[in-house]
């Protein structure tokens, strides 16, 4: 049985605590890098989890009033994890974090998952936790590994900023 905070894989329990820490760190990082963020809206969440896929597959233009800022792309074996901040233009606010997970299989087409890590929105954070349960179970462990790595890098950047003041 799966819950919002746990995912049971091969009789092992992986806590989603690192993802919650990533979310908290992201808020902190966003405040240093941009104007303090407001909440991710339902429209922005749906764009990152559904609309962006349609946009890229159809060759459509970027959603008006937004831009992406690349954060990190990590590839290991059959997995690729692309992290990007969705920025509200004009206000320079982080609207959410796009995470695109690509899994290559030996046979058949690759599987692509579009996730949104919401900013300061508890209801959408709950949806995000539920969306994680849709990911191929083999991708969860590397996803947590790399998300934790990005999170620790953001902490290191913030620590340097504090020390330089």
C-alpha positions as CSV (number, residue, x, y, z in Angstrom):
1,X,0.0,0.0,0.0
2,X,1.3,3.5,-0.9
3,X,0.8,6.6,1.2
4,X,1.5,10.2,0.5
5,X,4.8,10.2,2.5
6,X,6.0,6.7,1.8
7,X,6.5,4.5,-1.2
8,X,7.0,0.8,-0.6
9,X,9.4,-0.8,-3.1
10,X,10.7,-4.3,-2.9
11,X,9.8,-4.5,0.8
12,X,11.8,-1.4,1.5
13,X,10.3,2.0,2.6
14,X,11.8,5.1,1.0
15,X,10.7,8.3,2.8
16,X,9.9,11.3,0.8
17,X,11.5,13.4,3.4
18,X,14.3,14.4,1.1
19,X,11.7,15.8,-1.4
20,X,10.1,17.8,1.3
21,X,13.5,19.2,2.3
22,X,14.1,20.0,-1.4
23,X,10.9,22.0,-1.4
24,X,11.9,23.9,1.7
25,X,15.4,24.6,0.3
26,X,13.9,25.6,-3.0
27,X,11.8,28.3,-1.3
28,X,15.0,29.5,0.5
29,X,17.0,29.4,-2.7
30,X,14.3,31.2,-4.7
31,X,14.3,34.0,-2.1
32,X,18.0,34.6,-2.6
33,X,17.9,34.4,-6.4
34,X,14.6,36.1,-7.2
35,X,11.9,38.3,-5.7
36,X,10.3,36.2,-2.9
37,X,8.0,33.7,-4.6
38,X,4.3,33.6,-4.3
39,X,2.3,30.3,-4.5
40,X,2.3,28.1,-7.5
41,X,-1.2,28.3,-9.0
42,X,-3.3,25.4,-10.2
43,X,-2.9,26.7,-13.8
44,X,0.9,26.7,-13.4
45,X,0.9,23.2,-11.9
46,X,-1.2,21.9,-14.7
47,X,1.0,23.6,-17.3
48,X,4.2,21.9,-15.9
49,X,2.5,18.5,-15.5
50,X,0.4,18.4,-18.7
51,X,0.6,21.5,-20.9
52,X,4.4,21.6,-21.2
53,X,4.3,18.1,-22.7
54,X,1.7,19.2,-25.3
55,X,3.8,22.3,-26.0
56,X,7.0,20.5,-26.6
57,X,5.4,17.6,-28.7
58,X,3.5,20.1,-30.9
59,X,6.3,22.7,-31.3
60,X,4.2,25.4,-29.7
61,X,5.6,28.7,-28.3
62,X,6.4,29.1,-24.6
63,X,3.5,30.0,-22.3
64,X,3.0,33.8,-22.4
65,X,4.4,35.6,-19.4
66,X,6.8,32.8,-18.4
67,X,10.3,31.6,-19.1
68,X,12.4,28.7,-17.9
69,X,15.7,28.8,-16.1
70,X,17.7,25.6,-16.4
71,X,18.9,24.3,-13.0
72,X,20.4,20.9,-13.7
73,X,20.2,17.9,-16.1
74,X,21.5,14.6,-14.8
75,X,21.8,11.4,-16.8
76,X,22.8,8.0,-15.5
77,X,22.3,4.7,-17.3
78,X,18.7,4.6,-18.5
79,X,17.5,7.6,-16.5
80,X,17.6,11.4,-17.2
81,X,16.4,14.0,-14.8
82,X,15.9,17.6,-16.0
83,X,15.2,20.3,-13.4
84,X,14.1,23.8,-14.5
85,X,12.6,26.8,-12.7
86,X,9.4,28.2,-14.3
87,X,9.8,32.0,-13.9
88,X,7.0,34.6,-14.0
89,X,8.4,37.3,-16.4
90,X,8.2,40.9,-15.2
91,X,7.9,39.8,-11.6
92,X,10.9,37.5,-11.8
93,X,9.2,35.0,-9.4
94,X,9.7,31.3,-9.2
95,X,6.3,29.8,-10.1
96,X,7.4,26.2,-9.7
97,X,10.0,23.7,-10.6
98,X,9.7,21.4,-13.6
99,X,11.2,18.0,-13.3
100,X,11.2,15.9,-16.5
101,X,12.1,12.3,-16.0
102,X,13.0,10.2,-19.0
103,X,13.5,6.4,-18.8
104,X,14.9,4.4,-21.7
105,X,13.8,0.8,-21.9
106,X,15.6,-2.0,-23.8
107,X,12.5,-2.5,-25.9
108,X,9.9,0.1,-26.8
109,X,9.7,3.9,-26.6
110,X,11.2,5.8,-23.6
111,X,8.8,6.8,-20.9
112,X,8.6,10.5,-19.9
113,X,7.2,11.9,-16.7
114,X,6.4,15.6,-16.2
115,X,6.4,16.7,-12.6
116,X,5.9,20.0,-10.9
117,X,7.5,20.8,-7.5
118,X,5.1,23.5,-6.3
119,X,6.1,26.6,-4.4
120,X,4.4,27.5,-1.1
121,X,1.2,25.6,-1.9
122,X,0.3,22.7,0.5
123,X,-2.6,21.5,-1.6
124,X,-0.4,21.2,-4.7
125,X,2.4,19.7,-2.7
126,X,0.0,16.9,-1.8
127,X,-0.8,16.5,-5.5
128,X,2.9,16.3,-6.2
129,X,3.4,13.6,-3.6
130,X,0.5,11.7,-5.3
131,X,2.1,12.2,-8.7
132,X,5.3,10.6,-7.5
133,X,3.4,7.4,-7.0
134,X,2.8,7.2,-10.8
135,X,6.5,7.1,-11.6
136,X,8.1,3.8,-12.6
137,X,9.3,2.4,-9.3
138,X,12.8,1.7,-10.6
139,X,13.3,5.5,-11.1
140,X,12.4,6.6,-7.6
141,X,15.7,5.7,-5.9
142,X,17.8,7.6,-8.5
143,X,15.3,10.5,-8.5
144,X,15.7,10.8,-4.7
145,X,19.4,10.6,-5.0
146,X,19.7,13.4,-7.5
147,X,17.1,15.6,-6.0
148,X,19.0,15.3,-2.7
149,X,22.2,16.2,-4.5
150,X,20.7,19.3,-6.0
151,X,19.3,20.2,-2.6
152,X,22.7,19.9,-0.9
153,X,24.2,22.1,-3.7
154,X,21.6,24.7,-3.0
155,X,22.4,24.6,0.7
156,X,26.1,25.0,-0.1
157,X,25.4,28.1,-2.3
158,X,23.2,29.6,0.5
159,X,26.0,29.0,3.1
160,X,28.6,30.7,0.9
161,X,26.2,33.7,0.5
162,X,25.7,33.9,4.3
163,X,29.5,33.7,4.9
164,X,30.3,36.4,2.4
165,X,28.1,38.9,4.2
